[in-house]
């Protein structure tokens, strides 16, 4: 897949898109979710979790205050939310290298705050708010040449 652009018209459709992407993921994959507050990043992550086999009865919530939530399944999911991180120095106490270069699937909200920790090879998922319900979501496999 070079690039996928989808317009979702509800949170359910955003979850469904995340589920479809989740089914394609492999151990070690990293998704960087780019978008403003309320754009649907956690909703999309809920779908990714279902796509990689995290059971429906396990709630997927935003780790805004804990920074990282871990979910067990056929593939471990690490949901990372860096909204509250002020600088890269705040990341030094987190096991980011182990998580991002490990065997689980990592989803990062606010990846612009992760600096040098962001893997060169990853999935970029960009969220654009069209209106109250609709989102334009672009999914692209990237390999930075940093």
N, C-alpha and C positions, 0 to 999 in steps of 0.2 A: 504494500500500500504506500503510494507516494504521499498523497494528502487526501483527507476525507473532510468534506464540509457538510454539516447537517444543520437544519433549522428545526429545533424542537419547540413544540407548542404547549408543553406542559411539563411539570416535574416528572411525571410518569415516563414521558418520552425521553427525558434526560437520563433517568435511571436505566431505561432500556438501551440507550446508546452506550452507557457505561458498561452494562452487562455484555453487550456485543464485543466491545473492546476488551473487556476482561477475559473473555473466552479465547482471545488470541495471545494473551500474555504468557510469558515463560519465566522460570526462576531467574531472578536478578534484574528483571525489567524495572525501569523507573519511569514514572509519569510526572511531568512538571505541569501543574495546572495554573495557567495564567488568566487572570480576570479580576474584576473589581469585587468588592464586598457584595454578597447577595446574587452573584452571577450564576450560581448552581454548581460550584466546585464540590461541595460535600454531597450534594444530591447525586452527581455523577459518580463520586467515589462509592456511594452506596451500591450503584449498579456494578461497578468494577468488582466490588466484594462478592456480589452474587455470581458474577461471571467466572471468578476464580474458585468458586465453591464454598464460600463462607455461608453457613446456613441462614435462611430467612429469619429465624427466630433470634438471631444475634443483632442487636441494634447497632448501626453504624452512625456514630456521632462525631461532631467536630471536636478535635483535640486542641481548641484554641487556648485553653488554660493548662493542659498537661503537655502540650506541644507534640507528643507522639502517642498514638493509640496502636496497639498490636491486636491482631485478630488471627485466631488459629483456624486453619482449614487445610485442604490439600496443598495449597501454597499459603505461607504466612503473609498477611497483609500488614504493612506499616503505613499508617495514615499520619502524615506530618503536616502540621499547620503552623507556619512561622509568622502569622499576623502580628503577634505581640513582640517579636524579636526586634530589638533596636539596632544591633550591630553584629558582625560576625563573631565578636568576642563572646557574645551570649551563647553561641553554638558550641563552644569548646567543651562544655560539660556533657553534651549529648553524644551518644555513640553513632554519629552519622556515617562515618566511613564503614563501620561494620554493617550497618543497616543497608546503605545504598549500594554497597559492593558485595552483599551477601546473597543468599539463595531465595529470599522472599521477594515479593512485589512491593515497591515503595511508591506511594502517591504523595506528592509534595504540593501543598497550597502555599502560595506566596514564594515561589522558587527564586525570585529576584533577590531575596534576602539570604540565600544560602551561599552565595559567592563561589569560591573555589571548590566547594564540596559537590556542586552540581555535576553529575557525570556527563561526559562529552557525548556519549551514546545514550539516547533516551527517547521517550515519546513526549512531544510538546502538545498540550491540549489548551487551546485558547477559547475563552468564553467572551462573547459579546452580548450584552443585554439589548434586545431589540425593543421590547416593551415589558409590561408586568409579567407576562407568561412566557413569551418567546425568547429563545436564546439561539444565537448562531455559534456553533461549536466547530472548531477546526482541529483535526487530529493529524499529527504529522510525525513520522519517525525522523529524527535528526541525528547527525553525527557531527558535532562541532569539531573544528580543526584548530582549537585554541592551542 
